Amino acid sequence: MINKRRSTAVLIGLAAAIILTGPAPAAADEERPAEPPRVELVLDVSGSMRARDIDGRSRISVAQQAFNEVVDALPEETELGIRVLGATYRGKDKKQGCLDTQQIVPVGRVDRTQAKAAVATLRPTGFTPVGLALRSAAQDLGTGATTRRIVLITDGEDTCAPPDPCEVARELAAQGTKLVVDTLGLAPDEKVRRQLLCIAGATGGTYTAAESAEELAGRIKQLVDRANQTYTATPTVVGGAAGCGNAPLLAPGVYSDRETFSEHRWYRVPVRPGQELRASVSLALDRPVNPDHAVLLRATTADGRELVRGVDAGSGRTDVVSAGLRWSATEDGATPTPEATAGTAPTTTVCLVVSNAFAPRAGTRATPGMPVELTVDVVAASPAPAAPDLGRGWVLLALLTLAGLLAGLVTGLLTRWWTTTWRENR
């Protein structure tokens, strides 16, 4: 009977707590043990790669040079694999040619000499089974806690569908395999561009047209380096709202969302006195946009009063634009009160607003929205170093008046001295 009464009391207490404090914030996935970044480069070695239209060189030679530079610059902790398509079958039997994909370097710590030797022997040969190569590359990378990355380099659209590469990308995304496919196009062809955009968009990846050897090598290095920045757990999917009132309540963690052109998406974060909110957002430009763009992250009160805003850190030459902000519930760096330290002071609900001023180029699709990654953290407040304080109101006016009088006096003395000296030396 006593145990039953105690259980009833506990349940009543929990119910009261929920009613008083509201729903618990959405929690991001718990952090898992770190895994090494895993990337697979998928290279098209079909017959069209013989074309000599990149800096007067063949497409395959440019790709080989880029691969060598990437392998030399590869971070030690990154596990890299290389898969090719259309590299071995020289016949005309399409059915057989469309099975032509091999992994020439297994995913793992790379033997640089072996990897560069394997790439150096490639010669443009056959068909272009992009869909099959993507499906095989996903199997090469396996599954785990971290996001895997495929970098597809091709100069042509799939000549072997089915499977259609766009459908394969959607299939991989639907499986929740934590896989991102970035695409690089080596030919200025509209059909190729649309297909590569579709592949990248389905998995939250990016598309880039590479028009020089330097551009290709630099872009692959950037994508490989980005794999080192993935989180130990996949960001939690969350849907921002059109206003603060019904926005999702977030706990510290990493979240992913999508945002269309010129959209505002709202989220809420509870912050107690004595705590500091730190937030950052990154928006991936996975489709062509005009170069005059920006992303804005703001923190506001529930009634719309702006607390602080973060400045974007990007330009028209980057495919990811980011912004960040910090805001402390303890005003003017004051020492937290005992109530705040004990966690009994009122909690402030801060509204985070992610906005963008992107403008699509002609023919660019609007849906789905561009990938957004939002990082939220709430820590003990750490007041910034105090800047010189000139005061406020009448104190500030008095200081400015005194400074003006002193400046006038010094100017008069200097003028008088100069005039006197000039007349004497005349």
HUKALIN-V419983 format. One line per field, one symbol per residue. ss: DSSP state (@ for helix, = for strand, . for the rest). phi: phi as a letter, one per 20 degrees, with the letter a starting at -180 (. if undefined). burial: + if it has 24 or more other ideal C-beta (glycine too) atoms within 12 Angstrom, else -. A space follows every 10 residues. Layout:
BEGIN
ss=???
phi=???
burial=???
END
This chain:
BEGIN
ss=.@@@@@@@@@ @@@@@@@@@@ @....=.... .......=== ====..@@@@ ...=..=.@@ @@@@@@@@@@ @@......== =====..... ...@@@@... ========.. .@@@@@@@@@ .........@ @@@@@@@@@@ @......=== ====...... ....@@@@@@ @@@@....== =====....@ @@@@@@@@@@ @@@...===. ..@@@@@@@@ @@@@@@@... .....==... =......=== ..=======. ...======= ==..====== ====....=. ....====== .....===== .==......= ========.. @@@....@@@ @@....==== ======...= .........= ========== .......... ..@@@@@@@@ @@@@@@@@@@ @@@@@@@@@@ @@@@..
phi=.fffffffff ffffffffff enffffefgf fdgfcffccc eddfcfgfff gdcclmdfff ffffffffff ffeffgeeec cccccmdced edffgffede bceecffrfe egffffffff efcgcdecef gfffffffff fmcrfefecd dedbdbfgdc geffffffff fffffmelcd deccddcfdf ffgfffffff ffdmecdcee dbffffffff gfffffffdf efcfgffbdf debfgdffed egqdccbcce fleccdbccf cegndceccb ccceeebfcf fecaccdcdc efenffeacd efcabfddec dcbbbcbdfe flmffgfgff ffmdfgeeee eeddccdfcf fgnffecfff fccddcbccf fcgfgfegde nclfffffff ffffffffff ffffffffff ffffef
burial=---------- ---------- ----++-+-- ----++++++ ++++++++++ +--+---+++ ++++++++++ +--+---+++ +++++++++- ------++++ ++++++++-+ ----++-++- -+-+++++++ ++++++++++ +----+++++ ++++++++++ --++++-+++ +++---++++ +++++++--- -+++++++++ ++++++++++ --+--+++++ ++++++++++ +-++++++-+ ---+--++++ ++++++++++ +-++++++++ ++++++++++ +++++++++- --++++++++ -+----++++ -+-+---+++ ++++++++++ -----+---+ ------++++ ++++++++-- -------+++ ++++++++-- +--------- ---------- ---------- ---------- ------
END
